[in-house]
Amino acid sequence: MNLDGIKHKNTRLSLDQLAFCRILNEVVDNGIRFSPPNIPVLLAAEVNEKSIAISISDSGPAVPDEELERVFERFTRIEEYR
């Protein structure tokens, strides 16, 4: 994965590129894994002078509201989607 395309003349992205790519790869992989076959997972980046917003959208099932807090716990898997 290459982050060179995320540029704005006055925005600087300062991060651990390897860690960021691993995280982004995991999120995209989950989107592909849980979406119906042959349905795209969409990535978009919005860059301005003070921030970079990256959005990922898929057509897979949504995480139930009562499970949302758990998705940030290490090694968590929502049983309904395994």
C-alpha positions as CSV (number, residue, x, y, z in Angstrom):
1,M,0.0,0.0,0.0
2,N,1.3,3.4,-0.9
3,L,0.4,6.6,0.9
4,D,2.0,8.9,-1.6
5,G,-1.3,9.7,-3.2
6,I,-2.6,11.3,0.0
7,K,-1.2,14.8,-0.4
8,H,-2.2,18.4,-0.1
9,K,0.3,21.2,-0.5
10,N,-0.1,22.3,3.2
11,T,-0.9,18.9,4.9
12,R,1.7,16.6,6.3
13,L,0.9,13.1,7.4
14,S,3.0,12.1,10.3
15,L,2.5,8.5,11.5
16,D,3.9,5.0,11.6
17,Q,3.3,4.1,8.0
18,L,3.7,0.4,8.6
19,A,1.3,0.3,11.5
20,F,-1.2,2.5,9.6
21,C,-1.0,0.3,6.5
22,R,-1.6,-2.8,8.7
23,I,-4.6,-1.3,10.3
24,L,-6.1,-0.1,7.0
25,N,-5.4,-3.5,5.4
26,E,-7.2,-5.2,8.3
27,V,-10.3,-3.0,8.0
28,V,-10.5,-3.4,4.2
29,D,-9.9,-7.2,4.6
30,N,-12.8,-7.3,7.0
31,G,-15.0,-5.4,4.6
32,I,-14.2,-7.8,1.8
33,R,-14.7,-10.9,4.0
34,F,-18.1,-9.8,5.3
35,S,-19.6,-8.3,2.1
36,P,-21.5,-10.2,-0.4
37,P,-19.4,-11.7,-3.3
38,N,-18.4,-9.4,-6.1
39,I,-19.5,-6.3,-4.2
40,P,-16.8,-3.6,-3.9
41,V,-15.4,-2.1,-0.7
42,L,-15.0,1.6,-1.3
43,L,-12.2,3.7,0.1
44,A,-12.1,7.5,-0.1
45,A,-9.7,10.1,1.3
46,E,-10.6,13.8,2.0
47,V,-7.6,16.0,2.4
48,N,-7.6,19.6,3.6
49,E,-5.0,21.9,5.3
50,K,-5.5,20.5,8.8
51,S,-6.7,16.9,8.4
52,I,-7.0,13.8,6.4
53,A,-10.2,11.8,6.7
54,I,-10.3,8.2,5.3
55,S,-13.6,6.5,4.9
56,I,-14.2,2.8,4.1
57,S,-17.7,1.6,3.2
58,D,-19.0,-1.9,2.4
59,S,-22.2,-3.8,1.9
60,G,-21.7,-6.2,4.7
61,P,-23.9,-6.6,7.8
62,A,-23.6,-3.8,10.3
63,V,-22.3,-4.4,13.8
64,P,-25.3,-4.4,16.2
65,D,-25.5,-1.2,18.4
66,E,-25.0,-3.2,21.6
67,E,-21.7,-4.6,20.3
68,L,-20.1,-1.4,19.0
69,E,-18.0,-0.7,22.1
70,R,-16.6,-4.2,21.9
71,V,-15.1,-3.8,18.4
72,F,-12.2,-1.8,19.9
73,E,-11.3,-4.5,22.4
74,R,-8.3,-6.5,21.4
75,F,-9.1,-9.9,19.8
76,T,-12.8,-9.3,19.8
77,R,-15.0,-11.1,17.3
78,I,-18.7,-10.6,17.1
79,E,-20.1,-14.2,17.2
80,E,-23.0,-13.4,14.9
81,Y,-20.5,-12.8,12.0
82,R,-17.9,-15.6,12.5
